[in-house]
Amino acid sequence: MHRFSKSVSVSRFIPKQHSLRRLIHGRPRSRCYPKSDEEDDGDKARKTEENRDGYFQLYKSKGQHLLTNQRILDSIVRKSGIKPTDTVLEIGPGTGNLTLKLLEVAKSVVSFEIDKRMVEVLQKRVSERGFQDRLTVVCNDALKVEFPEFDLVVANIPYGISSPLVAKLVYGARPFRSATLLLQKEFARRLLAKPGDSEFNRLAVNVSLVADVEFVMDVSKREFVPCPKVDSSVVIIRPKAKVPNVNLDEWCAFTKACFGKKNKTLGATFKQKKKVLELLGFSKLTYSNGESENKICSNYDDDEGESDEEVECSSACLEMGAISFKEKLMGVLRSANFENKRPSKLTNDELLHLLTLFNQTGIYFHDRSKSRNVVIEPFD
């Protein structure tokens, strides 16, 4: 098996042209151990010379870690269950190690890659294999553009976009059969967490509402060029055939409110003045005097030209409204024994029940006048 030459810093540079076979072969695992300061200084000194010789730099800060183990690549493709009629979406193909495997079994592949240097190498390798007619490369940010139609996702995605990308996939407008993703191990564990687990969080709650997540395997950091600091895991996300009848914007805002301090009791969370005032602005409650809380807030915010007495009165009205609203919040929690419960211990069914109780009382968690077509906010 061909190995990288030790004279080249394989954790930082890869061939731009010639000997592209090197990109899909392994390399000495000893190169993955931390390098000394002297080696780092040498790398910087050789940077210009090596670029002239046909090498370009890989950026760890951009999540450019290439998986080179053929056995693992084959396993990822096999576990994905790709059909000959499928169109596969790939985010971050890099130089094409996984892409070539996908093209061998799929009808077509659509790859999103923002690094033009990578695109150049990818297209060259694909052309050499005669697959160019079945590959579409989109040189754009996958988070900022609409995805074309596809059947499933198979990707070694950059760690930095894991959360917003998963959110865009599972809450997006494009239906798909499954998403096989190579993720940072810690992120994968959080995605797989269950109520009561120490890793259980808003990410797991939001994803499990609409999809099932299956653990496939762990992948050592030594299988990548350059070697990242942490290990990775492969998971498969499968959208559920039936999802609860809930407004997804409302659900995401609700879980964000609950999981800000996931180990804090719900009673303590919703007693906070800042949270009370925030929810007061979203809700449509009617006070006994016939004034809505929106009117009160409007009077309080627009104090130009008011006397000190009028401002003081508006502040007092707001304070009274907030106290009344807080009691409503606590009343909902107490009615179903949620006041002393912690979000990290609750199932999705329990959270859905609590949200329904809030909404039935007129308490909402987002501005219902604004609607988003695709949720791409991170779930962290």
C-alpha positions in Angstrom: 0.0 0.0 0.0 1.3 3.4 -1.0 2.2 5.7 1.9 2.8 9.4 2.1 6.5 10.4 2.1 7.7 11.4 5.5 9.4 14.5 4.0 5.9 16.0 3.4 3.8 17.2 6.3 0.7 15.0 5.4 -1.3 16.6 8.2 -1.3 19.9 6.4 -0.7 19.5 2.7 -2.0 17.2 -0.1 -1.1 17.0 -3.7 -2.9 19.5 -5.9 -2.2 17.4 -9.0 -0.4 14.2 -10.0 -0.4 11.0 -7.8 -4.0 11.6 -6.7 -4.1 8.0 -5.6 -2.4 9.2 -2.4 -5.6 10.9 -1.4 -7.4 7.6 -0.9 -4.7 5.6 0.8 -3.8 5.4 4.4 -0.7 6.9 5.9 1.5 6.2 8.9 -0.6 6.5 12.0 2.4 7.9 13.9 1.9 11.1 12.0 -1.3 11.8 13.9 0.4 12.3 17.2 0.9 16.0 18.2 3.9 17.6 16.5 6.5 19.5 18.3 6.9 23.3 18.1 10.0 22.7 15.9 7.9 20.8 13.4 5.3 23.5 13.3 8.0 26.1 12.6 9.4 23.9 9.8 6.0 23.6 8.3 5.6 27.4 8.1 9.1 27.7 6.6 8.3 25.1 3.9 4.8 26.4 3.1 5.8 28.6 0.1 8.1 26.0 -1.4 5.7 23.1 -1.1 2.9 25.1 -2.7 5.1 25.7 -5.7 5.7 22.0 -5.9 2.0 21.3 -6.4 0.7 21.0 -2.8 -2.0 23.0 -1.1 -2.8 23.5 2.5 -5.7 21.9 4.3 -7.4 24.0 7.0 -8.4 22.4 10.2 -10.3 25.5 11.2 -12.6 24.9 8.2 -13.2 21.3 9.1 -11.1 20.0 6.2 -10.3 16.5 7.4 -10.2 13.8 4.7 -11.3 10.3 5.5 -8.8 7.9 3.8 -9.6 4.4 5.1 -11.1 2.4 2.3 -12.8 -0.1 4.6 -14.6 2.6 6.5 -15.6 4.4 3.3 -17.1 1.2 1.9 -18.9 0.5 5.2 -20.5 4.0 5.2 -21.8 3.5 1.6 -23.0 0.0 2.4 -24.9 1.1 5.6 -26.5 4.0 3.7 -28.7 1.6 1.7 -28.2 3.4 -1.6 -30.4 2.3 -4.6 -29.3 2.5 -8.3 -32.1 5.0 -8.8 -31.1 7.4 -6.0 -29.8 10.9 -6.1 -27.4 11.4 -3.2 -26.7 14.8 -1.5 -23.2 15.2 -0.2 -21.9 18.2 1.9 -18.2 18.7 2.0 -16.9 16.1 -0.5 -13.3 17.4 -0.2 -11.1 15.7 -2.8 -13.7 13.0 -3.5 -12.8 9.9 -1.4 -16.4 9.3 -0.5 -17.8 10.8 -3.6 -16.2 8.2 -5.9 -17.7 5.4 -3.7 -21.1 7.0 -4.0 -20.9 7.4 -7.8 -20.3 3.7 -8.1 -23.7 2.8 -6.6 -26.0 5.8 -7.0 -27.7 7.3 -10.1 -26.2 10.7 -9.4 -24.5 12.8 -6.7 -25.0 16.4 -5.8 -22.0 17.7 -3.8 -21.8 21.1 -2.0 -18.2 22.3 -1.7 -17.1 25.9 -1.0 -13.4 25.4 -1.5 -12.6 25.9 -5.2 -9.3 24.1 -4.8 -11.1 21.0 -3.6 -13.6 21.3 -6.5 -10.7 21.2 -8.9 -9.2 18.0 -7.5 -12.7 16.4 -7.1 -13.7 17.1 -10.7 -10.3 15.8 -12.0 -10.7 12.5 -10.1 -14.3 12.0 -11.1 -13.4 12.6 -14.8 -10.6 10.1 -14.7 -13.2 7.5 -13.6 -15.7 8.5 -16.2 -18.4 9.6 -13.7 -18.4 13.3 -14.6 -22.0 13.1 -16.2 -23.4 11.9 -12.9 -21.8 14.4 -10.6 -23.1 18.0 -9.9 -20.8 20.2 -7.9 -22.4 23.3 -6.2 -19.6 25.7 -5.1 -21.7 27.4 -2.5 -22.5 27.4 1.3 -24.9 24.5 1.9 -26.5 26.5 4.8 -27.4 29.5 2.6 -28.9 27.9 -0.5 -31.9 25.7 -1.1 -31.2 22.1 -1.7 -32.2 20.4 -5.0 -34.3 17.3 -4.9 -32.5 14.3 -3.5 -33.3 10.9 -2.0 -30.7 10.6 0.8 -27.7 12.3 2.3 -24.3 10.7 2.8 -21.6 13.0 4.0 -18.5 13.6 6.1 -19.6 17.1 7.1 -17.4 19.8 8.6 -17.7 19.8 12.4 -18.5 23.5 12.6 -21.8 23.2 10.7 -23.1 20.0 12.3 -25.9 21.6 14.3 -27.4 24.0 11.7 -27.0 21.4 8.9 -28.9 18.8 10.9 -31.6 21.4 11.7 -31.9 22.3 8.0 -32.2 18.7 7.0 -34.8 17.4 9.5 -36.9 20.6 9.6 -36.4 21.5 5.9 -38.8 21.4 3.0 -37.1 18.7 1.1 -38.2 15.2 2.0 -35.6 12.5 2.1 -35.2 8.8 3.1 -32.2 9.0 5.3 -29.0 10.9 6.2 -25.8 9.0 6.9 -23.5 11.5 8.6 -19.9 11.3 9.9 -19.9 13.6 12.9 -17.7 14.6 15.8 -18.1 11.8 18.4 -19.3 14.2 21.1 -21.9 15.7 18.8 -23.2 12.3 17.8 -23.5 11.3 21.5 -25.6 14.3 22.2 -27.7 13.6 19.1 -28.4 10.0 20.4 -29.0 11.0 24.0 -32.2 10.0 25.8 -34.1 11.6 28.7 -32.1 11.2 31.9 -28.7 10.9 30.1 -26.1 13.4 31.1 -25.8 14.4 27.4 -29.6 14.9 26.9 -30.1 18.3 25.4 -32.2 20.5 23.1 -30.5 19.0 20.1 -31.7 15.5 20.9 -35.2 16.8 21.8 -35.7 18.7 18.5 -34.4 16.0 16.3 -36.2 13.1 17.9 -39.5 14.9 17.5 -39.3 14.4 13.7 -36.7 11.7 13.1 -35.1 8.5 14.5 -31.3 8.4 15.0 -29.3 5.2 14.7 -25.7 4.8 15.8 -23.5 3.0 13.2 -19.9 3.0 14.3 -17.1 5.1 15.8 -14.2 6.2 13.6 -10.7 7.0 15.0 -9.2 10.3 14.4 -6.2 8.5 13.0 -8.2 7.7 9.9 -8.2 11.3 8.7 -5.8 13.7 6.9 -5.0 16.0 8.7 -5.7 14.3 12.0 -8.4 16.1 14.0 -8.2 16.4 17.8 -11.2 14.2 18.5 -12.7 10.9 17.2 -15.8 10.7 15.0 -19.0 8.7 14.8 -21.3 7.6 12.0 -25.0 8.0 12.5 -28.1 7.5 10.4 -31.0 9.9 10.7 -34.4 8.7 9.3 -37.3 11.1 9.2 -40.5 9.7 10.9 -43.5 8.9 8.8 -45.8 10.6 11.3 -44.8 13.6 13.4 -46.8 15.3 16.1 -49.2 18.1 15.0 -47.3 21.0 16.5 -46.1 24.3 15.1 -42.4 23.7 14.6 -41.5 27.4 15.2 -43.4 27.3 18.5 -41.8 24.0 19.5 -38.3 25.1 18.8 -38.8 28.4 20.8 -40.4 26.4 23.6 -37.5 23.9 23.9 -35.0 26.8 23.7 -36.8 28.4 26.7 -36.8 25.1 28.7 -33.3 23.9 27.9 -31.4 27.2 28.5 -30.7 25.6 31.9 -31.7 22.0 31.4 -31.0 20.9 35.0 -33.0 23.8 36.5 -36.6 23.1 37.5 -39.2 24.5 35.2 -40.6 26.5 38.0 -37.3 28.3 38.6 -36.9 28.9 34.9 -40.3 30.5 34.3 -40.1 32.6 37.5 -37.3 34.7 36.1 -38.3 38.3 35.4 -36.6 38.4 32.0 -38.3 35.2 30.9 -41.7 36.4 32.1 -41.4 39.7 30.3 -40.3 38.0 27.1 -43.2 35.6 27.1 -45.6 38.4 28.1 -44.7 40.1 24.8 -45.5 37.0 22.7 -48.8 36.0 24.4 -52.3 37.2 23.8 -53.8 37.4 27.2 -56.7 39.7 28.2 -56.7 41.4 31.5 -59.7 41.9 33.6 -59.7 45.6 32.8 -60.0 44.9 29.1 -56.5 45.9 28.2 -54.1 43.5 26.5 -50.5 43.1 27.6 -49.4 44.4 24.1 -51.1 47.7 24.9 -49.4 47.9 28.2 -46.0 47.2 26.7 -46.6 49.7 24.0 -47.4 52.4 26.5 -44.4 51.6 28.5 -42.0 51.6 25.5 -43.4 54.9 24.0 -42.6 57.3 26.9 -41.6 60.3 24.8 -43.4 63.4 26.1 -44.9 61.7 29.1 -44.6 63.1 32.6 -42.7 61.4 35.3 -46.0 60.4 36.9 -47.2 58.9 33.6 -44.0 56.9 33.1 -44.2 55.7 36.7 -47.9 54.6 36.1 -46.9 52.8 32.9 -44.1 51.0 34.8 -46.5 50.1 37.6 -49.0 48.7 35.0 -46.3 46.6 33.4 -45.2 45.3 36.8 -48.7 44.3 37.7 -49.2 42.7 34.3 -45.9 40.7 34.7 -46.9 39.5 38.2 -50.3 38.4 36.9 -48.7 36.7 33.9 -46.1 34.9 36.1 -49.0 33.5 38.2 -50.5 32.1 35.0 -47.2 30.5 34.1 -46.9 28.9 37.5 -50.6 27.8 37.4 -50.0 25.9 34.2 -46.9 24.2 35.7 -48.7 23.3 38.9 -51.8 22.0 37.2 -49.8 19.1 35.7 -47.1 18.7 38.3 -44.4 20.2 36.1 -43.2 22.9 38.5 -40.5 20.9 40.2 -39.5 18.8 37.1 -36.3 19.3 35.1 -36.3 19.4 31.3 -33.4 17.0 31.1 -35.6 14.3 32.6 -38.7 14.8 30.4 -39.8 12.9 27.3 -41.0 14.5 24.1 -44.6 13.4 25.0 -44.4 15.2 28.3 -42.9 18.3 26.7 -45.6 18.3 24.0 -48.3 18.0 26.7 -46.8 21.0 28.6 -46.6 23.1 25.5 -50.3 22.3 24.7 -51.2 23.4 28.2 -49.4 26.7 27.8 -50.9 27.4 24.4 -54.4 26.6 25.6 -53.9 29.2 28.4 -52.8 31.8 25.8 -49.1 31.5 26.5 -46.9 31.4 23.5 -43.1 31.2 22.9 -42.5 32.9 19.6 -43.9 35.8 17.5 -46.7 34.1 15.6 -46.9 36.9 13.1 -43.5 35.8 11.8 -43.1 32.4 10.1 -40.0 30.7 8.7 -40.1 28.2 5.9 -36.9 26.4 7.0 -35.5 26.2 10.5 -31.7 26.4 10.2 -30.9 27.8 13.6 -28.4 25.6 15.6 -30.1 23.4 18.2 -27.3 23.8 20.7 
